[in-house]
Amino acid sequence: DQQVKQNSPSLSVQEGRISILNCDYTNSMFDYFLWYKKYPAEGPTFLISISSIKDKNEDGRFTVFLNKSAKHLSLHIVPSQPGDSAVYFCAASAKNAGNNRKLIWGLGTSLAVNP
Amino acid sequence: KAGVTQTPRYLIKTRGQQVTLSCSPISGHRSVSWYQQTPGQGLQFLFEYFSETQRNKGNFPGRFSGRQFSNSRSEMNVSTLELGDSALYLCASSLIGANNSPLHFGNGTRLTVT
């Protein structure tokens, strides 16, 4: 059962426009969310995160929005650049009984930004 | 600071063999996690080590094991390899674990089982 879902396997956007990547989750205990970017033949790199006490976090061209009632988060990239073309993973975590955390990952969305 | 280093980058093994993958975390990072990435399955968590102790474990069979040394370097072992074990194996380190500290990934070891 996929607790973190990225329902769009791929997305194509024109350079300069906004890219919106979506992520839905089912576990209401998740309280920390992260986005990672992955280029081919490389490991994922951390992009931006948000705690459940916030509904928005911004870092340069990247903004993550969290809607707890809808169990939905989105990553906005404005303006999109060709170098943003990569696979984007959404991940969520909650504390377990041992007060440790484990990240649950979505399957990723492949973003293509066309010049 | 050097990043997370995984060796080897590529590996080809035969069914039934065993394999050991190595991971050197970023200096100062005490937590090392291992993931398996396959097409259509995303990143599947294998286990996390912190201060030489396994702190978290995913839902993989006992053929998958790991350990962490006193210098935080970690190894992952897969015994009795199966074709389905072909995947990209990623190691990630963080300062104190997945407790809200972002993971820093290596570039992975691409394992092919024939």
Boltz contact constraints between the chains, C-beta under 6 A:
constraints:
  - contact:
      token1: [A, 32]
      token2: [B, 100]
      max_distance: 6.0
  - contact:
      token1: [A, 42]
      token2: [B, 107]
      max_distance: 6.0
  - contact:
      token1: [A, 43]
      token2: [B, 90]
      max_distance: 6.0
  - contact:
      token1: [A, 43]
      token2: [B, 105]
      max_distance: 6.0
  - contact:
      token1: [A, 43]
      token2: [B, 106]
      max_distance: 6.0
  - contact:
      token1: [A, 43]
      token2: [B, 107]
      max_distance: 6.0
  - contact:
      token1: [A, 43]
      token2: [B, 108]
      max_distance: 6.0
  - contact:
      token1: [A, 44]
      token2: [B, 105]
      max_distance: 6.0
  - contact:
      token1: [A, 46]
      token2: [B, 102]
      max_distance: 6.0
  - contact:
      token1: [A, 93]
      token2: [B, 98]
      max_distance: 6.0
  - contact:
      token1: [A, 100]
      token2: [B, 55]
      max_distance: 6.0
  - contact:
      token1: [A, 100]
      token2: [B, 56]
      max_distance: 6.0
  - contact:
      token1: [A, 101]
      token2: [B, 98]
      max_distance: 6.0
  - contact:
      token1: [A, 101]
      token2: [B, 99]
      max_distance: 6.0
  - contact:
      token1: [A, 102]
      token2: [B, 56]
      max_distance: 6.0
  - contact:
      token1: [A, 103]
      token2: [B, 98]
      max_distance: 6.0
  - contact:
      token1: [A, 105]
      token2: [B, 42]
      max_distance: 6.0
  - contact:
      token1: [A, 105]
      token2: [B, 43]
      max_distance: 6.0
  - contact:
      token1: [A, 107]
      token2: [B, 42]
      max_distance: 6.0
